């Protein structure tokens, strides 16, 4: 595979772990696209490659020879005691984005129909009700944390409704979900993996309890029970998918809502256009402007040449989606938020065979919630100028977003 033809640059001085990058990664991405759209770095596993241009990333994601990250297998190999990570790896390696064909193809065909746009559209009244229930207690207070009070709780409740389990344990499920997603934080200590393993065991037991109780209740778990009885999938695969839906859906949707609301707060003209019905909430533009999923991993399945760089089979590819969504070759004035923008990124949730299965759930949840917050919270403004971003090279999101608004009189 050959893509592009520019001369390689060996040292672009790119540091995704620095404080300035955490505050705002987009100037660094712009520099990368200009001087080193493809460059190599020495990682602990050999040569890694960083790609920052939209078209290069799209081609990698749609190339059937490229493989998913082998993170669970690496954790097994490097663990001091295999038993300390067994539950964690047993379940995470069943998550769809760690599974290659043909198993991946079978799972997508089995589970995918439940997550089509048409299937998910039926969730709309439930999402509206859940959002209103979260906002209602705050309306007379005049203060709300858009992340901690809404964005952090709603994805878990939507996933629970979809699966058919109660969400009385919302904050506990959020804790488990966030902890499991921390498997992507690399490098990590043995103690970190031991904690994740313990949380996996607790999460599994919770799901097993509701698996046994929900056989006759409406929801995906009932469907999964039927599929396991038919032999289409096994129980652990179904439980692993439930964990993935909670964990990955939690982080992605939470940060999609938080980042989207911050973008509107930072662009009051756009906020006013939405509030007065002049513009719709263009959720794909909000996701493009400050995307929650900043980077995903792939491995080269065969030798390839990209923009003059020879990438060997087995080498890892860091695909900077956050940079791709600001690529000047694809988007006009990409640093501007424009809710009337007609060109949408086709990479918001990846693309190709591993495109995110839950993308329609995430987009619908975020769009309904952001519309509801804009409509209900009048004269919304940040409580302070500080921005508490999570420290991550692959996700971008706020730890909190406290705001004031004009409270509703009693």
VENNORTA-V302393 format. One record per residue. OMEGA is omega as a letter, one per 20 degrees, with the letter a starting at -180 (999 if undefined). Layout:
# VENNORTA-V302393
omega-><OMEGA;OMEGA>
This chain:
# VENNORTA-V302393
omega-><r;r;r;a;r;a;a;r;a;a;r;r;a;a;a;a;a;a;a;r;r;r;a;a;a;r;r;r;a;r;r;a;a;a;a;a;r;r;a;r;r;r;a;a;a;a;r;r;r;a;a;a;a;a;r;a;r;a;r;a;r;r;a;r;a;a;r;r;a;a;a;r;r;r;r;a;a;a;r;a;a;a;a;a;a;a;r;a;r;a;a;a;r;r;a;a;r;a;r;r;j;a;r;a;r;a;r;r;a;a;a;a;r;a;r;r;a;a;a;a;r;r;a;r;r;r;r;a;r;r;r;r;r;a;a;a;a;a;r;a;r;r;a;r;a;r;a;a;a;a;a;a;a;a;r;a;r;r;r;r;r;a;a;r;a;r;r;r;a;a;r;r;r;r;r;a;a;r;a;r;r;r;a;r;a;i;a;a;r;r;r;a;r;r;r;r;r;r;r;r;r;a;r;a;r;a;r;r;a;r;a;a;a;a;a;a;r;r;a;a;r;r;r;r;r;a;r;r;r;a;a;r;r;a;a;r;r;r;r;r;r;r;a;r;r;a;a;r;r;a;a;a;r;a;r;r;a;r;a;r;r;r;r;r;r;r;a;r;r;r;a;r;r;a;a;r;r;r;r;r;r;a;r;r;r;r;r;a;r;a;r;a;a;a;r;a;r;r;r;r;r;r;r;r;r;r;r;a;r;r;a;r;r;r;a;a;r;a;a;r;r;r;a;a;r;a;a;r;a;a;r;a;a;a;r;r;a;a;r;a;a;r;a;r;r;a;a;r;a;r;a;a;a;r;a;a;a;a;a;r;a;a;a;r;a;a;r;a;a;r;a;a;r;a;a;a;a;a;a;r;a;r;r;a;a;r;a;a;r;r;a;r;a;r;r;a;a;r;r;r;r;a;r;r;a;a;r;a;r;999>
